[in-house]
Amino acid sequence: MSGTRVALFPTCLTDTAFPETGKAMVRLLERLGCDVDFPLDQTCCGQMHFNTGYAEQARPMARAYADVFDGYDYVVAPSGSCAGMVREIHPTLCGTSPAVERTYELSEFLVDVLGVVDVGAHFPHRVTYHPTCHSLRMLGVGDKPLSLLRAVSGLELIPLPQAEQCCGFGGTFALKNAETSTAMLADKMRCVQDTGAQVVTAGDNSCLMQIGGGLSRLQAGVRPVHLAEILASTQEEPWVATP
C-alpha cells in the first residue's frame, strides 16, 4: 500500500522511555511503503486516568485524539493497551470518530491492513513472546504477532509456558497491589527463563518494562525487546542492544 498516510501514535511510555521502539516503527513502516507522520499535538490517550476512575478527566483527551489524528489513512500504535483504550473506551467517552475507527495496534495493522507477514526482517536470536492482556483480550490480535515472528529470518521462536498469564503490571495495579503484582511477575519470569530464550518480546513496552525490570534484577541475561524493534531489524541494519 505505497503512499498510505500513517500517523504514529507511540504512546506516552514509548515516547518518553523507549524511543527506539518509535524509531523502529518508522523504519519498518517506511520500508513497507507507508508515509509516516508524527503529529506533534498528540497527547496521552487518557487510559491511566480512566482506569483510575477519572473518566471526566479522560474525556478531553479522547476528544483531542479524534481531532489530532483526523485526516490520516491510519493511526498505528506499538501498544495493544493504548490502541484498546482508543478503540473500545473513547467511543464511550465522546462518541466514535474516523481517527478512532482507523486506529490499529502494530501487528494487526501489518497483517490485517497491509496484508504482510514477512516484513523482510532478520533477527538471529532465540526469542520467546509474551501476549499482553489488552492485545489478547481487548483487541483480539490472536496469533498475528507470532505469525510475524515466525517469518523473521534467523529467529528461533520458543513457546512461552503459561503465555496468557498476566505479567502483573496492569498500570497502576502494580503500584496499588505491589505484592500481588510481584508474585505474578515472579511466575512470568520463571516461565521466560525456562525457555532458555535470549530475548523476550511483546507488543507493549509497559509489560516489557515490568518483565525486563525483574529479569535485570535477577541478572538473568534475557533482554526485553519490543516486537517493532525485531521487525525493523534487517541484515543491513541489524538490531543493536542498548546499554
Backbone bond lengths (Angstrom), bond angles and torsions (degrees), N, CA, C in turn:
res aa  C-N    CA-C-N  psi(-1)  N-CA   C-N-CA  omega(-1)  CA-C   N-CA-C  phi
1 M - - - 1.462 - - 1.529 109.40 -
2 S 1.312 115.19 65.47 1.452 120.98 -178.11 1.522 110.62 -61.78
3 G 1.331 116.22 135.46 1.444 121.22 178.67 1.507 114.56 87.97
4 T 1.338 117.92 0.77 1.459 121.23 177.98 1.521 109.86 -63.66
5 R 1.333 116.77 127.46 1.466 121.24 -179.05 1.522 109.63 -87.01
6 V 1.321 114.99 111.95 1.460 121.59 -176.76 1.521 109.69 -116.00
7 A 1.313 115.90 129.23 1.462 121.18 173.55 1.511 108.81 -95.48
8 L 1.320 115.92 131.03 1.456 121.01 177.92 1.521 109.64 -86.81
9 F 1.335 115.36 122.00 1.457 122.31 175.16 1.531 106.29 -113.11
10 P 1.336 118.27 87.10 1.465 121.11 -169.93 1.517 114.51 -74.60
11 T 1.325 118.09 -15.64 1.465 125.59 -175.62 1.526 109.93 78.83
12 C 1.308 115.78 156.52 1.475 121.57 -176.82 1.523 111.95 -59.06
13 L 1.335 115.77 -47.46 1.455 120.08 -174.58 1.517 111.78 -64.08
14 T 1.322 116.88 -47.08 1.460 120.08 -179.73 1.517 111.05 -65.23
15 D 1.318 117.16 -43.15 1.463 121.13 -177.54 1.523 111.72 -62.09
16 T 1.323 117.00 -38.82 1.460 120.24 -174.33 1.527 113.90 -94.31
17 A 1.333 117.83 -33.40 1.465 119.72 -173.24 1.525 114.39 -113.71
18 F 1.335 117.37 -24.42 1.464 120.14 -177.14 1.532 110.50 -132.36
19 P 1.327 117.96 59.70 1.467 120.63 -175.15 1.527 114.00 -62.53
20 E 1.334 118.07 -23.41 1.462 119.95 179.79 1.519 111.55 -62.70
21 T 1.335 116.70 -28.57 1.464 119.68 177.25 1.524 110.68 -66.81
22 G 1.330 116.39 -43.89 1.456 120.16 177.84 1.518 111.94 -62.08
23 K 1.337 116.45 -42.79 1.467 120.48 178.23 1.530 110.66 -63.19
24 A 1.332 115.71 -39.12 1.462 119.81 178.89 1.526 111.08 -63.71
25 M 1.338 116.56 -38.85 1.467 119.79 178.18 1.521 111.33 -61.84
26 V 1.322 116.30 -41.46 1.464 119.72 179.27 1.520 110.11 -62.70
27 R 1.331 117.53 -47.26 1.473 120.80 179.95 1.526 110.62 -60.16
28 L 1.322 116.24 -44.52 1.460 121.00 -178.12 1.523 111.68 -64.06
29 L 1.319 116.80 -50.67 1.466 120.24 -175.95 1.529 111.34 -67.67
30 E 1.327 117.49 -37.04 1.462 119.31 177.28 1.524 110.92 -67.97
31 R 1.319 117.03 -36.08 1.463 120.89 177.00 1.522 111.02 -62.06
32 L 1.339 115.58 -29.38 1.466 120.90 -179.83 1.523 112.53 -91.18
33 G 1.329 116.78 7.61 1.459 121.01 172.30 1.510 116.36 96.23
34 C 1.335 117.80 7.25 1.467 120.76 -179.84 1.525 111.02 -85.56
35 D 1.325 115.64 148.69 1.464 122.09 169.97 1.524 106.72 -93.93
36 V 1.331 116.65 112.85 1.462 121.22 -172.05 1.518 110.79 -103.78
37 D 1.330 114.77 133.45 1.466 121.12 178.07 1.534 108.48 -126.69
38 F 1.326 115.06 152.76 1.461 121.26 177.25 1.529 107.60 -122.26
39 P 1.337 117.89 95.41 1.463 120.43 -179.38 1.531 111.22 -63.22
40 L 1.308 116.59 119.76 1.460 120.87 -173.20 1.522 113.00 -73.14
41 D 1.318 117.65 -18.04 1.470 120.23 -177.97 1.529 113.08 -86.61
42 Q 1.307 117.87 0.97 1.461 119.55 -178.16 1.533 110.82 -67.80
43 T 1.333 115.18 151.02 1.462 121.57 -179.87 1.525 108.99 -131.97
44 C 1.316 116.02 -170.61 1.461 122.07 175.68 1.530 109.84 -60.56
45 C 1.328 117.03 147.37 1.466 121.06 178.50 1.525 111.93 -78.16
46 G 1.336 116.82 -11.78 1.452 120.79 177.43 1.512 115.30 92.01
47 Q 1.333 116.55 8.18 1.464 119.14 -175.92 1.531 112.39 -61.79
48 M 1.321 116.89 -44.81 1.462 120.25 -178.51 1.530 110.37 -60.50
49 H 1.327 116.34 -41.56 1.457 120.69 179.68 1.527 110.62 -65.09
50 F 1.317 116.11 -48.55 1.461 120.74 -177.34 1.525 111.47 -62.02
51 N 1.336 115.88 -44.65 1.467 119.67 -176.97 1.527 112.64 -69.29
52 T 1.338 116.41 -18.02 1.454 120.44 -179.77 1.526 111.01 -96.71
53 G 1.331 116.67 1.08 1.453 120.15 176.29 1.513 115.60 101.64
54 Y 1.342 116.51 7.87 1.466 120.19 -178.34 1.523 110.79 -105.79
55 A 1.327 115.38 64.54 1.463 120.38 -177.71 1.524 111.91 -63.10
56 E 1.323 117.61 -37.51 1.471 119.77 -178.88 1.516 111.31 -65.47
57 Q 1.327 116.93 -34.80 1.458 119.94 177.62 1.533 111.71 -73.05
58 A 1.325 116.23 -26.71 1.464 120.19 178.84 1.524 111.97 -78.64
59 R 1.334 117.32 -24.04 1.461 121.31 -174.70 1.538 113.27 -58.65
60 P 1.345 120.35 -48.64 1.469 118.91 178.89 1.527 113.13 -64.24
61 M 1.319 116.96 -26.63 1.465 119.62 176.56 1.522 110.27 -69.82
62 A 1.323 116.52 -37.38 1.455 120.16 177.06 1.531 110.56 -65.87
63 R 1.328 116.13 -40.34 1.471 119.36 177.52 1.530 110.95 -64.50
64 A 1.316 115.83 -41.62 1.465 120.37 179.75 1.524 110.92 -62.60
65 Y 1.331 116.47 -39.22 1.467 121.04 178.62 1.527 110.15 -59.16
66 A 1.324 116.64 -47.62 1.463 121.22 -179.04 1.524 111.41 -59.85
67 D 1.334 116.83 -37.10 1.464 121.18 -179.05 1.525 111.98 -74.48
68 V 1.335 116.27 -47.20 1.469 121.06 -174.71 1.521 112.03 -64.91
69 F 1.327 116.95 -38.94 1.460 119.99 -174.78 1.531 113.31 -97.73
70 D 1.310 116.53 9.61 1.459 120.41 176.76 1.531 110.01 -68.11
71 G 1.325 117.09 139.32 1.455 121.02 175.06 1.521 114.80 99.38
72 Y 1.312 117.89 -11.66 1.462 120.10 177.71 1.523 110.07 -88.41
73 D 1.331 115.41 155.06 1.465 119.02 176.78 1.529 110.47 -67.42
74 Y 1.341 115.01 -42.16 1.455 120.31 -179.33 1.525 109.90 -148.50
75 V 1.324 115.19 156.32 1.462 122.36 171.94 1.522 106.12 -120.33
76 V 1.337 117.15 128.94 1.464 120.57 -174.93 1.525 109.73 -124.34
77 A 1.330 115.27 133.37 1.465 121.75 -178.22 1.522 110.94 -123.91
78 P 1.330 117.50 145.29 1.471 121.11 175.88 1.525 110.86 -88.05
79 S 1.329 116.33 43.02 1.460 120.25 -173.41 1.524 110.76 -160.08
80 G 1.329 116.18 118.18 1.454 119.47 173.26 1.510 111.29 -69.60
81 S 1.323 116.09 -27.50 1.458 121.15 -179.34 1.523 111.42 -65.85
82 C 1.320 117.09 -52.44 1.467 120.27 -178.43 1.526 111.68 -74.27
83 A 1.327 117.29 -37.15 1.467 119.37 175.92 1.528 109.94 -62.66
84 G 1.329 116.88 -37.71 1.455 120.63 176.75 1.512 112.07 -65.40
85 M 1.332 116.80 -39.46 1.461 121.06 176.73 1.525 110.50 -59.32
86 V 1.314 116.38 -44.59 1.460 120.98 -178.32 1.524 111.02 -66.30
87 R 1.306 117.12 -50.28 1.464 120.75 -173.30 1.521 113.21 -73.43
88 E 1.333 116.74 -37.54 1.457 119.97 -172.92 1.532 113.88 -97.55
89 I 1.324 117.20 -33.58 1.468 120.12 -173.18 1.531 112.84 -102.34
90 H 1.322 118.58 -38.22 1.464 119.80 -179.49 1.526 112.67 -53.24
91 P 1.341 119.81 -42.96 1.473 118.25 179.41 1.526 113.30 -60.73
92 T 1.325 117.59 -27.28 1.468 119.68 178.30 1.529 111.67 -77.92
93 L 1.319 116.79 -17.77 1.464 120.96 -178.98 1.522 112.61 -91.58
94 C 1.329 116.52 -40.66 1.465 118.48 -176.39 1.525 113.08 -148.27
95 G 1.313 116.94 21.33 1.459 119.38 179.29 1.520 111.20 84.68
96 T 1.320 115.62 165.95 1.459 119.55 -179.38 1.521 110.12 -82.15
97 S 1.341 115.30 170.35 1.464 121.91 -179.70 1.519 107.75 -156.96
98 P 1.338 117.36 162.13 1.468 118.90 176.59 1.523 112.71 -56.25
99 A 1.337 117.38 -38.27 1.464 120.39 -179.61 1.522 111.09 -63.05
100 V 1.328 116.34 -42.54 1.463 120.62 179.46 1.524 110.53 -63.99
101 E 1.308 116.39 -45.29 1.460 120.98 -176.97 1.525 112.42 -67.78
102 R 1.320 117.72 -20.88 1.473 121.45 -178.10 1.519 112.52 -103.56
103 T 1.315 117.35 13.15 1.464 121.52 -179.78 1.526 110.36 -89.16
104 Y 1.325 115.43 131.98 1.461 121.38 -178.30 1.529 110.98 -135.18
105 E 1.313 115.25 145.78 1.463 121.58 165.24 1.528 106.96 -72.86
106 L 1.327 117.30 152.50 1.470 121.51 -170.71 1.519 113.86 -54.20
107 S 1.321 118.28 -50.91 1.467 119.31 -174.07 1.526 111.89 -65.07
108 E 1.326 117.71 -38.49 1.462 119.10 179.89 1.525 110.87 -71.72
109 F 1.328 117.63 -30.83 1.462 119.84 175.75 1.524 110.38 -65.31
110 L 1.335 116.54 -45.71 1.464 120.03 -178.82 1.519 111.23 -62.46
111 V 1.327 117.01 -47.22 1.465 121.12 -173.67 1.527 111.94 -80.71
112 D 1.326 116.92 -47.36 1.469 120.15 -172.85 1.525 113.83 -83.75
113 V 1.332 116.63 -35.04 1.466 119.40 -176.35 1.527 111.68 -96.20
114 L 1.321 117.23 -54.20 1.463 119.59 -179.81 1.526 111.99 -77.73
115 G 1.330 116.34 -21.84 1.457 119.80 177.62 1.517 114.00 72.27
116 V 1.336 117.24 31.83 1.456 120.98 179.90 1.527 110.44 -119.52
117 V 1.313 115.08 148.93 1.462 122.07 172.82 1.525 109.09 -120.66
118 D 1.328 115.34 -45.72 1.467 120.11 175.62 1.524 108.42 -88.69
119 V 1.332 116.58 107.09 1.465 120.95 -176.61 1.529 111.79 -97.89
120 G 1.335 116.95 10.17 1.455 120.42 178.53 1.510 114.07 81.03
121 A 1.318 116.96 23.41 1.462 120.98 -176.62 1.524 111.63 -86.27
122 H 1.337 114.93 155.99 1.463 122.72 176.07 1.516 107.56 -138.34
123 F 1.334 116.29 124.10 1.463 120.77 -175.95 1.527 108.26 -151.68
124 P 1.339 117.89 88.96 1.470 121.75 -172.38 1.524 113.40 -81.14
125 H 1.343 115.81 68.47 1.463 120.82 -178.50 1.531 109.36 -143.16
126 R 1.333 115.10 159.42 1.470 120.83 173.34 1.528 107.81 -83.57
127 V 1.346 115.62 124.18 1.467 121.49 -170.99 1.525 110.53 -128.58
128 T 1.335 115.59 139.68 1.461 120.42 169.15 1.525 108.55 -121.58
129 Y 1.330 116.37 147.95 1.471 121.48 -172.90 1.523 111.56 -114.37
130 H 1.338 115.24 129.60 1.466 122.16 175.44 1.524 108.93 -103.31
131 P 1.336 118.81 115.38 1.473 120.86 176.83 1.527 110.10 -79.19
132 T 1.310 116.87 117.03 1.466 120.65 -176.19 1.526 110.83 -73.47
133 C 1.318 115.59 152.65 1.467 120.79 -171.95 1.525 113.66 -59.12
134 H 1.345 117.59 -48.38 1.457 119.57 -176.51 1.527 111.89 -68.77
135 S 1.326 117.61 -37.57 1.466 119.17 178.31 1.521 110.59 -67.01
136 L 1.320 115.58 -35.73 1.458 120.38 -177.38 1.519 112.17 -78.29
137 R 1.342 115.98 -47.23 1.468 120.11 -170.20 1.526 113.92 -98.02
138 M 1.330 118.03 -32.27 1.457 119.94 -178.60 1.522 111.97 -91.33
139 L 1.346 116.67 -48.40 1.462 119.99 -178.59 1.524 112.83 -88.04
140 G 1.331 116.46 -26.94 1.460 119.52 -178.97 1.516 113.71 67.61
141 V 1.335 117.25 44.73 1.469 119.68 -178.50 1.520 112.11 -70.57
142 G 1.334 116.84 -16.79 1.460 119.98 175.06 1.515 112.79 61.17
143 D 1.341 115.71 -133.05 1.461 119.88 -175.68 1.526 113.02 -96.65
144 K 1.320 117.35 16.78 1.467 119.57 -179.56 1.535 112.33 -58.34
145 P 1.343 119.38 -46.61 1.474 118.31 177.52 1.528 112.42 -60.72
146 L 1.328 116.63 -38.11 1.459 119.79 178.97 1.526 111.29 -65.80
147 S 1.324 117.16 -38.95 1.463 120.87 177.74 1.527 110.81 -61.65
148 L 1.318 115.76 -41.18 1.471 120.27 178.23 1.526 111.28 -65.71
149 L 1.326 116.43 -41.26 1.470 120.26 -179.28 1.523 111.27 -68.07
150 R 1.315 117.23 -38.26 1.470 120.81 -179.51 1.531 111.81 -63.33
151 A 1.328 116.52 -24.68 1.463 120.61 -178.07 1.526 112.75 -89.20
152 V 1.323 117.94 -2.57 1.471 121.38 -177.93 1.525 109.90 -78.82
153 S 1.303 116.03 126.75 1.457 122.08 179.81 1.527 110.93 -62.95
154 G 1.339 116.20 133.25 1.454 121.55 175.14 1.510 115.34 81.80
155 L 1.321 117.81 -10.60 1.467 121.03 -175.88 1.529 110.99 -84.24
156 E 1.323 115.82 131.40 1.459 121.84 173.57 1.524 107.85 -102.77
157 L 1.335 116.99 110.88 1.459 121.84 -176.70 1.525 109.73 -92.37
158 I 1.325 115.77 122.17 1.460 121.92 -177.73 1.525 108.85 -111.54
159 P 1.325 118.26 123.36 1.470 120.39 -179.40 1.530 111.39 -59.58
160 L 1.326 115.55 140.82 1.460 122.25 179.19 1.529 109.49 -94.41
161 P 1.322 118.43 120.76 1.467 119.36 176.49 1.530 111.13 -60.71
162 Q 1.313 116.63 143.95 1.460 122.69 179.47 1.539 110.50 49.05
163 A 1.322 114.69 44.76 1.465 120.97 -172.05 1.525 113.27 -57.75
164 E 1.336 117.33 -37.17 1.458 120.21 -173.79 1.532 113.28 -80.51
165 Q 1.307 117.03 0.34 1.461 120.23 177.15 1.526 110.02 -74.75
166 C 1.336 116.59 135.17 1.463 122.63 -178.82 1.530 110.71 -61.69
167 C 1.336 115.99 147.17 1.471 120.86 178.30 1.522 112.31 -81.28
168 G 1.349 116.82 -10.49 1.457 119.92 177.93 1.506 115.48 95.82
169 F 1.340 117.54 3.95 1.469 118.56 -178.41 1.528 110.74 -76.81
170 G 1.314 116.79 -78.78 1.465 120.38 175.70 1.511 114.35 61.82
171 G 1.333 118.02 31.52 1.470 120.63 177.82 1.520 111.61 63.88
172 T 1.322 116.71 -122.13 1.462 120.36 -177.77 1.525 112.35 -69.43
173 F 1.333 117.42 -11.70 1.468 120.25 175.66 1.527 110.57 -57.26
174 A 1.342 116.05 -40.95 1.460 120.45 -178.18 1.522 111.82 -65.26
175 L 1.334 117.19 -24.70 1.459 120.93 178.74 1.520 111.35 -87.19
176 K 1.311 116.01 -42.76 1.460 120.04 -176.33 1.533 112.86 -78.03
177 N 1.309 116.23 -25.54 1.468 121.41 -177.91 1.534 108.78 -130.06
178 A 1.317 115.47 58.57 1.460 121.18 -171.63 1.525 113.08 -59.49
179 E 1.319 117.45 -41.65 1.464 119.73 -177.21 1.523 111.38 -66.44
180 T 1.319 116.34 -42.89 1.465 120.19 177.98 1.523 110.31 -65.32
181 S 1.333 115.59 -43.74 1.465 120.76 178.83 1.521 111.15 -58.82
182 T 1.325 116.28 -43.87 1.465 120.63 -179.11 1.522 111.44 -64.67
183 A 1.321 117.02 -38.98 1.462 120.54 178.08 1.529 111.25 -64.81
184 M 1.335 116.60 -41.33 1.468 120.66 177.72 1.524 110.77 -65.44
185 L 1.325 115.89 -39.36 1.465 120.39 178.24 1.525 110.88 -63.14
186 A 1.327 116.70 -41.03 1.466 120.28 -179.90 1.531 110.89 -59.14
187 D 1.337 116.33 -41.09 1.463 120.24 177.59 1.521 110.99 -63.57
188 K 1.318 115.50 -43.54 1.473 119.78 -178.74 1.522 111.15 -65.52
189 M 1.326 117.28 -42.67 1.465 120.49 -179.90 1.523 110.97 -64.00
190 R 1.327 116.78 -38.45 1.462 120.10 178.42 1.530 110.20 -60.90
191 C 1.319 116.11 -42.50 1.463 120.43 179.29 1.533 111.31 -65.20
192 V 1.322 116.68 -41.79 1.465 120.79 178.83 1.522 110.16 -62.59
193 Q 1.310 117.16 -46.84 1.460 120.46 -178.79 1.522 111.85 -64.72
194 D 1.324 117.31 -33.83 1.463 120.90 179.94 1.524 112.41 -63.62
195 T 1.340 117.42 -22.98 1.467 119.84 -179.39 1.524 112.29 -74.66
196 G 1.320 117.58 -24.28 1.451 120.34 -174.47 1.526 113.16 74.82
197 A 1.319 116.88 14.99 1.464 121.26 -178.77 1.524 111.49 -71.61
198 Q 1.319 114.94 152.47 1.468 121.04 173.90 1.521 111.25 -87.01
199 V 1.339 115.14 -25.50 1.464 121.84 -174.23 1.521 109.73 -135.41
200 V 1.337 116.13 136.30 1.462 120.71 169.35 1.519 106.57 -110.88
201 T 1.324 116.13 130.36 1.457 119.99 -177.99 1.518 110.58 -123.16
202 A 1.328 115.29 161.34 1.464 122.90 179.05 1.518 107.46 -162.33
203 G 1.327 115.87 172.60 1.453 121.12 178.99 1.507 113.81 -94.74
204 D 1.342 117.87 3.14 1.463 122.52 -179.66 1.522 110.16 -133.03
205 N 1.324 116.57 125.46 1.459 119.74 177.86 1.529 112.89 -69.36
206 S 1.327 117.16 -23.46 1.462 119.37 178.42 1.522 110.32 -62.16
207 C 1.332 117.12 -45.55 1.458 120.88 179.08 1.525 110.94 -69.54
208 L 1.329 116.53 -37.93 1.463 119.49 177.83 1.519 111.41 -66.30
209 M 1.326 117.25 -32.78 1.461 120.69 176.01 1.525 109.96 -64.27
210 Q 1.317 116.53 -42.81 1.461 121.95 178.23 1.533 110.90 -63.53
211 I 1.322 116.21 -52.57 1.464 120.72 -177.08 1.525 110.73 -68.32
212 G 1.332 115.70 -45.42 1.462 119.83 -178.40 1.509 112.84 -64.55
213 G 1.335 116.15 -36.77 1.457 119.73 178.16 1.517 111.62 -62.71
214 G 1.328 115.88 -42.86 1.456 120.12 178.65 1.519 111.89 -66.16
215 L 1.329 116.49 -43.64 1.463 120.75 -179.49 1.521 111.87 -64.77
216 S 1.331 116.57 -36.17 1.467 119.41 179.52 1.521 111.06 -66.89
217 R 1.327 116.68 -36.74 1.466 119.76 178.16 1.526 111.16 -67.24
218 L 1.323 116.34 -28.26 1.459 120.57 176.40 1.523 112.06 -85.03
219 Q 1.333 116.40 -6.47 1.467 121.93 -174.66 1.531 109.85 52.35
220 A 1.327 114.50 47.78 1.465 120.70 -173.87 1.523 113.44 -77.84
221 G 1.326 117.31 -17.69 1.454 119.67 -179.97 1.515 114.32 77.88
222 V 1.339 117.92 16.65 1.463 122.83 177.90 1.523 108.31 -107.15
223 R 1.333 116.91 125.65 1.459 120.95 -177.55 1.527 111.25 -93.63
224 P 1.335 118.68 134.61 1.468 120.49 170.84 1.528 109.27 -84.79
225 V 1.321 116.83 126.71 1.474 121.33 -178.79 1.528 108.49 -137.01
226 H 1.309 116.50 124.78 1.470 120.18 -179.37 1.523 111.03 -64.29
227 L 1.315 116.19 147.89 1.459 122.60 179.37 1.521 111.74 -52.01
228 A 1.337 117.54 -40.32 1.464 120.88 -178.59 1.519 112.00 -60.79
229 E 1.317 117.16 -37.08 1.460 120.98 -178.68 1.522 111.68 -70.48
230 I 1.325 116.79 -34.57 1.463 120.42 175.24 1.523 110.21 -66.99
231 L 1.336 116.22 -46.16 1.467 120.41 -177.21 1.521 112.35 -69.72
232 A 1.331 117.59 -24.56 1.463 120.96 178.92 1.527 111.83 -81.31
233 S 1.331 116.68 -18.79 1.465 121.37 -176.68 1.531 110.94 -72.49
234 T 1.325 116.35 133.66 1.458 121.85 177.39 1.531 109.17 -133.40
235 Q 1.316 116.41 171.64 1.461 119.12 176.81 1.523 110.44 -63.51
236 E 1.326 116.41 -34.95 1.468 120.28 -179.19 1.524 111.65 -76.64
237 E 1.340 117.19 -36.90 1.455 122.63 178.49 1.522 109.46 -127.81
238 P 1.330 117.42 76.74 1.463 120.22 -175.52 1.514 113.31 -73.31
239 W 1.323 115.07 154.87 1.452 121.60 174.26 1.516 109.51 -63.07
240 V 1.307 116.18 136.67 1.462 121.75 177.86 1.527 107.92 -121.80
241 A 1.314 116.67 127.29 1.459 121.03 -179.57 1.518 110.37 -66.57
242 T 1.323 115.92 133.56 1.453 120.61 176.50 1.521 109.28 -89.45
243 P 1.334 118.12 152.01 1.475 121.39 -178.77 1.530 111.44 -59.73
